Amino acid sequence: MWQEFRVFIARGSVVDLAVGIIIGAAFTSIVNSLVTDIIMPPIGLILGGIDFSDFYINLSGQDYPSLAAAKEAGAATINYGVFVNACIKFLIVAFAVFILVKQVNRIHRKPPPPPPAASAEAKLLEEIRDLLKTRV
């Protein structure tokens, strides 16, 4: 069983997957910063200077000035602003992966397959054509 596990782990696809997960984890912090620090501030400014991630629905019936205050008080909330931020982050990651896969596929394009070999009938017809050309 140990031998089979070593063979499985040594396969290229498993190593590639591990590398992808590590790079993906590192990429997550970049995307988080992009959304939180670059994309959401202009959107918040357009919405009147409100921090978009602070949008929530308070289910407890009490008023809280921010989501952090509601969380600190232990109030039940629906944090739709945080959800929207997560959706934007997902779209950015999905687009980045799409671009990456598209470029890798462009680089690793397979050459077109060779034309199929002529059938026996086609070869025979070509020979007949060539013989007729020489007779004229």
N, C-alpha and C positions, 0 to 999 in steps of 0.2 A: 504494500500500500504506500509506503514511504517513497519507493522508487517511482510509482505512478504519479504521486504528487509532485516530485521533483521534475518529471517530464512535463507535466501539465504547467507548472509554474515557469519553466524555462521556455515555453513556446512564445513566439514573438507577439502574438495577440494579447497575451496576459501582461507582458511587460509594457506593450504599447498602451494598454488600458490603464495601468498604474501610472505611467508618465502623464497620460491625459488627465487623470484625476488630480494629480499633484499640480499640474499647470492650471487646471480649472479652479482649484482652490485658491491659487495665487491670483488668478484673473478675477475672482470674485471680489477681492478687496479693491481692485482697480475699478470695477463696475460700480461697486457701492459708493466709492468716492465720486465717480462721474455723475451718478444720479443725485446723490445727496448734496454735493458741493458745486456742481456745474449746471445740471439740468433743472433741478427743482427750485433753486433761488429765483431764476427769471419767471418761472411759472407762478411761484408765490408772489412775486412783485406784480405780475399781471392780475392776480387774484386779490390785490390790495395789501400786499406785504404779509400775508398769512403764511406760516410754515405749513406746507401741504401735508407733511407727515403728522401734523397735530390735529388733523380732521378725525373726528370720532363721534359716535352716537353714545350718549350716556344712558345706561339702562337703570341706573340706581335712583334717578329722580332728583338728586342733588346737583348743584352747579359747581363746576370746577373750572378754573381758568385755563387749564391745559391738560393734555393727555397724561403728562407726567404726574401732575397733581392728582388726577383721577386714579392712576395706577397706584400712587403712593397711598391713597386713602383706601385702596382695595375695592374700588367701585367696578361694577361690571360694565364693560364698554365694548362697542363694536368699532374696531380701529380701521375704518375703510381707507384712510389716508395712507397708513402703513401698507395696506394691501395694494393700493394703487402704485406706491413706490416699488413694491416687490414685482408687480406686473411690468413696470417700465424696465426694471433691472433685467427681468427675464427676456423681454423683447430685445434689449441691447445685446445680451449674451447670445440669444438665438441668431440675431443678425450677424454678430461677429463670427459665430461658428459657421453660418451659411457662407460668408465671404471666405473664410479659411478653407472650407471643404471645396468651394468652387475653384479657388486658386490651386489647391493641391490636385484636383482633378484635371485642371488645365495643364499643369506641369507634367502629370503622369498619364497623359493621353496615350492610349495604345495606338500603334500604327494601324491604318485600315487593313483589313484582311486581304490577302492576295486574291486576285480574280480567280474564280473557279476554273479548273482545268477544262479544256474543251472536250466535249463528248466524242466518242468514237465516230459517230455520224458526222459531227462537225469537221473532224480531222479528215475524214474520207471526202467530204464535199470540198474542203480546201485543196486537197490533192487533185481532185478532178478539175477544179477551177484552174489550178496552176498548170496542169497538163494541157487544158484547152488553150491557155494563154500561149504556151510554147508552140502549139500547132498552127496558130494563125499567123 
